[in-house]
């Protein structure tokens, strides 16, 4: 555990950032899984959900939760899954 006051403050900040990042990553993963499940039965419905998945993926990439190419790969695979 940190002893210095600034190090304690940095730990608090990093835990707060981790909570935000984990939440953003979890929402992204949930919507991707939901689309993959729906795509097996109803591709048209999955296509309607695609924009919300793109939004979640783009936000995660913008905030640095995932890298840019990772986001592009996820979006590409989702769109290919629906077609």
C-alpha positions in Angstrom: 0.0 0.0 0.0 1.2 3.5 -0.7 2.6 5.6 2.1 2.9 9.0 0.5 -0.1 11.2 0.3 0.0 11.8 -3.4 0.4 8.0 -4.1 -2.7 7.4 -2.0 -4.6 9.9 -4.1 -3.3 8.3 -7.3 -4.6 4.9 -6.2 -8.1 6.4 -5.5 -8.1 8.1 -8.9 -7.0 4.9 -10.7 -9.7 2.9 -8.9 -12.3 5.4 -10.0 -11.1 5.3 -13.6 -11.0 1.5 -13.5 -14.7 1.4 -12.5 -15.6 3.6 -15.4 -13.5 1.6 -17.8 -14.9 -1.7 -16.6 -18.5 -0.4 -16.9 -17.8 0.8 -20.5 -16.2 -2.5 -21.4 -19.0 -4.6 -19.9 -21.7 -2.7 -21.7 -19.8 -3.1 -25.0 -19.4 -6.9 -24.4 -23.0 -7.3 -23.4 -24.4 -5.7 -26.5 -22.0 -7.6 -28.8 -23.1 -10.9 -27.2 -26.7 -9.9 -27.5 -26.3 -9.2 -31.2 -24.4 -12.4 -31.8 -27.3 -14.3 -30.2 -30.0 -12.5 -32.1 -28.1 -12.8 -35.4 -28.5 -16.6 -35.3 -32.3 -16.3 -35.5 -33.2 -12.9 -36.9 -30.6 -11.0 -38.9 -32.9 -8.0 -39.6 -33.4 -7.4 -35.8 -29.7 -7.7 -35.3 -29.1 -5.1 -38.0 -31.3 -2.7 -36.1 -29.2 -3.2 -33.0 -25.9 -2.7 -34.8 -25.8 1.1 -34.4 -26.0 0.8 -30.6 -23.1 -1.7 -30.7 -21.1 0.6 -32.9 -21.8 3.4 -30.5 -20.6 1.4 -27.5 -17.5 0.2 -29.4 -16.6 3.7 -30.6 -17.0 5.2 -27.1 -14.7 2.5 -25.6 -12.1 3.2 -28.3 -12.3 6.9 -27.8 -11.8 6.6 -24.1 -8.9 4.3 -24.5 -10.6 1.2 -23.0 -9.8 -0.7 -26.2 -7.5 0.2 -29.1 -8.6 1.7 -32.4 -7.8 -1.4 -34.5 -9.5 -3.6 -31.9 -12.6 -1.5 -32.3 -12.4 -1.6 -36.1 -12.1 -5.4 -35.9 -15.1 -5.8 -33.6 -17.3 -3.6 -35.9 -16.1 -5.5 -39.0 -16.9 -8.9 -37.5 -20.3 -7.8 -36.3 -21.3 -6.4 -39.7 -20.0 -9.5 -41.4 -22.0 -11.7 -39.0 -25.2 -9.9 -39.9 -24.8 -10.0 -43.7 
